[in-house]
Amino acid sequence: MKTSTEILHIKVDDRDAHPSVTPIYQCSAFNADSAFFYSRKANPNVSELEQVVASLEGSEYALAYSTGMSAIYMVLELLKPGASLVINKYIYGCSYKLFQRYAARIGAHLAILDLTTAEGLKDLPANVDMVIFETPTNPFLKDIDIHAVSRAVKQHNPQALVVVDNTWATPIFQKPLNFGADISLYSATKYFSGHSDVMGGLVLVNNETIYNRLLEGRFYSGTILTPNSAWLLRRSMQTFNLRMEKHSQTTASMLNYLRELPFIEHVYYPRIDGQQLTGYGGIVFVDIRPDLVPFYKTFTGALKWFGTGTGMACVTSMVAQPFSGSHASMTDQEKADMGIEKGLVRLCFGLEDLEDLKEDLLQAFETMESKVDQKHSLDPA
Ligand SMILES: Cc1ncc(COP(=O)(O)O)c(C=O)c1O
């Protein structure tokens, strides 16, 4: 035997290693008789994450995907050509665009309804096949009664699927399947990860047939999460509760402070009814005073502790303008229909000290206001 052959086949005997945490199974293939078979189908790190998440949600099944968008895409794959799809009017911009494009491609009828009101529910199409919404919604954090939607949808078509994008509420504060939803899904890139270092998507279901269809779809599309990302997400699960508690406390303590700042006209915060939604994390929206809007970049430039990246719902605080960020892919008219203007700002509170965050916001708002004053002093009398 030559060294060149030998080095290819050396493998440590780890049967007695008993590691204290599951190592990363960075391998594409397993032995032919392994239950895992091939990492496009299943992988120990992915399976462990799925078990943890199913336990958190209280669901029968969980599936992990490469991103939140791929999770949504694979749920759409449950639709047949010509189906009837309903989405809520207030929704993440990329999801909105995906629903439009997907429906057009498969010849589905897409209805955009305001499910945050009882009137919106009255317009449900009789032949509805799938309803997708976020609650609290992005933007504006409006709430939707999952049970009421599920009941109305099933009255029209018992086979129709009710899908809740639960990314912002998280399973810590809301469990959609307990309120009649068929599918609960997440961008795990947000609070699940919590550290802006991994992308992922999750889908939770109780129905075995739907699970098997999704599992098959994931295998053939190759949208499964990587072992490395699964390992990182699994580790993040160990502090999930604690992180959410801290996000929640900081945000609750910020509310009155924000409401009293003279730079802010309105603060959006969800309705916590204690039943469907039992708490809330760290994302709020504010309308800033119209005269400050042109100086938004001055505000973000002055902030010391708030990042401006696309990420959010993580350990560090973030600021964003939905108009040019999360909803940028929509046309100006679509944004206007959703009520998104340039003065709408999203603040995500991380795990920093509350007083540091308050001070930082105050000094950045004051810097922004000084620009308005400068502009006025330069205006011709
Ligand atoms: C509510 C919601 N759903 C889905 C997504 C998409 O997730 P990802 O960016 O992980 O693909 C996002 C991303 O911001 C989101 O906010």
The ligand as an SDF file (V2000), in Angstrom:
LIG
                    3D

 16 16  0  0  0  0  0  0  0  0999 V2000
  -40.6630   38.3130    8.0710 C   0  0  0  0  0  0  0  0  0  0  0  0
  -39.5930   37.7990    7.1660 C   0  0  0  0  0  0  0  0  0  0  0  0
  -39.7900   36.6500    6.5030 N   0  0  0  0  0  0  0  0  0  0  0  0
  -38.8370   36.1470    5.6810 C   0  0  0  0  0  0  0  0  0  0  0  0
  -37.6460   36.7900    5.4740 C   0  0  0  0  0  0  0  0  0  0  0  0
  -36.6190   36.2130    4.5520 C   0  0  0  0  0  0  0  0  0  0  0  0
  -35.6400   35.5580    5.2720 O   0  0  0  0  0  0  0  0  0  0  0  0
  -34.1190   35.3660    4.7620 P   0  0  0  0  0  0  0  0  0  0  0  0
  -33.5320   36.7200    4.6570 O   0  0  0  0  0  0  0  0  0  0  0  0
  -33.5330   34.4910    5.8100 O   0  0  0  0  0  0  0  0  0  0  0  0
  -34.1910   34.6790    3.4400 O   0  0  0  0  0  0  0  0  0  0  0  0
  -37.4020   37.9920    6.1570 C   0  0  0  0  0  0  0  0  0  0  0  0
  -36.1250   38.7110    5.9530 C   0  0  0  0  0  0  0  0  0  0  0  0
  -35.9370   39.8280    6.3780 O   0  0  0  0  0  0  0  0  0  0  0  0
  -38.3990   38.5120    7.0190 C   0  0  0  0  0  0  0  0  0  0  0  0
  -38.2410   39.6680    7.6850 O   0  0  0  0  0  0  0  0  0  0  0  0
  1  2  1  0
  2  3  1  0
  2 15  2  0
  3  4  2  0
  4  5  1  0
  5  6  1  0
  5 12  2  0
  6  7  1  0
  7  8  1  0
  8  9  2  0
  8 10  1  0
  8 11  1  0
 12 13  1  0
 12 15  1  0
 13 14  2  0
 15 16  1  0
M  END
$$$$
